[in-house]
Amino acid sequence: QVQLVESGGESVQSGGSLRLSCAASGLTSSAYCLGWFRQAPGKGREGVALIDSDGSTAYGDSVKGRFTISLDNANNTLSLQMDSLKPDDTAMYYCAAAQFYKATYGLLLAPHRFDYWGQGTQVTVSS
């Protein structure tokens, strides 16, 4: 059973930085894609960043150049370094996994392709 557990969300001021982590376990395929999605109140789920088992990455337009996704294979930990945070980044951030998919911009737009989700961690950015 795949389990994803996020941590690291908190309240920060605009311009600050945060690092989110996701402990992943139970992935049996050697080909998979892990990623971060976010959802603000009253809005749909938005793709933030993806990374696949080959190391390829994809980023949403609103975070490109500010956020960096990485994967520590030895510890099965997915991370999201978030810099230059803005109030618009305020949302619940979810870790997700999809086996047999590659990290592409199109997959960012298709959260329904992800079979496994964490419980979420809240990020609040104040101005």
SVG drawing of the C-alpha trace seen along z (x, -y; Angstrom):
<svg xmlns="http://www.w3.org/2000/svg" viewBox="-15 -43 35 46">
<polyline fill="none" stroke="black" stroke-width="0.4" points="0.0,0.0 1.4,-3.4 1.5,-5.9 2.4,-9.6 2.9,-11.8 3.6,-15.5 5.2,-17.9 6.7,-21.4 3.7,-23.6 3.4,-26.7 2.7,-30.4 5.4,-32.8 5.6,-36.3 5.7,-37.3 9.2,-36.9 10.0,-34.1 11.0,-30.5 9.6,-27.1 10.6,-23.5 7.9,-20.9 8.7,-17.2 6.8,-14.1 7.7,-10.6 6.8,-8.1 6.5,-4.3 5.0,-1.3 5.8,-2.3 6.5,1.0 7.1,-0.2 10.5,-1.4 8.8,-3.9 6.7,-6.5 6.0,-10.2 5.8,-12.1 4.5,-15.6 3.0,-18.5 -0.5,-19.9 -2.2,-22.7 -5.7,-23.8 -6.8,-27.2 -10.3,-27.7 -12.9,-27.9 -10.4,-26.9 -9.6,-23.7 -6.5,-21.6 -3.5,-23.1 -0.4,-21.3 2.8,-22.8 5.7,-20.5 6.5,-17.0 9.5,-14.7 9.7,-11.2 12.0,-8.2 14.3,-9.3 14.8,-12.7 12.8,-14.7 10.8,-17.7 7.9,-19.9 6.7,-23.1 3.5,-25.1 3.8,-28.5 3.0,-30.4 5.9,-28.8 8.6,-28.4 11.8,-30.0 10.7,-30.1 10.0,-26.5 12.4,-23.5 11.3,-19.9 13.7,-17.2 13.7,-13.5 16.0,-11.7 15.8,-8.1 17.8,-6.7 15.3,-8.0 12.2,-7.9 11.6,-11.6 10.1,-14.1 10.9,-17.8 9.6,-21.1 11.8,-24.2 9.7,-27.3 11.4,-30.7 10.1,-34.2 6.7,-33.1 3.7,-35.3 0.2,-35.5 -1.2,-33.7 0.9,-30.7 -1.4,-30.2 -3.1,-26.8 -3.2,-23.2 -0.3,-21.4 -0.7,-17.7 1.9,-15.1 0.8,-12.7 2.1,-9.6 1.3,-8.1 3.0,-4.9 4.1,-4.5 3.8,-8.2 6.5,-10.7 6.8,-14.2 5.3,-16.4 3.6,-19.8 0.4,-18.0 0.4,-15.7 0.4,-18.8 -3.0,-19.6 -4.3,-16.0 -4.5,-15.4 -7.0,-12.6 -4.1,-10.5 -2.6,-10.3 -3.8,-7.3 -2.2,-8.2 -2.5,-11.3 -1.2,-12.5 -3.4,-14.3 -2.0,-17.7 0.0,-20.4 -1.1,-24.0 1.0,-26.9 -0.1,-30.4 1.8,-33.4 0.9,-36.8 1.6,-40.1"/>
</svg>
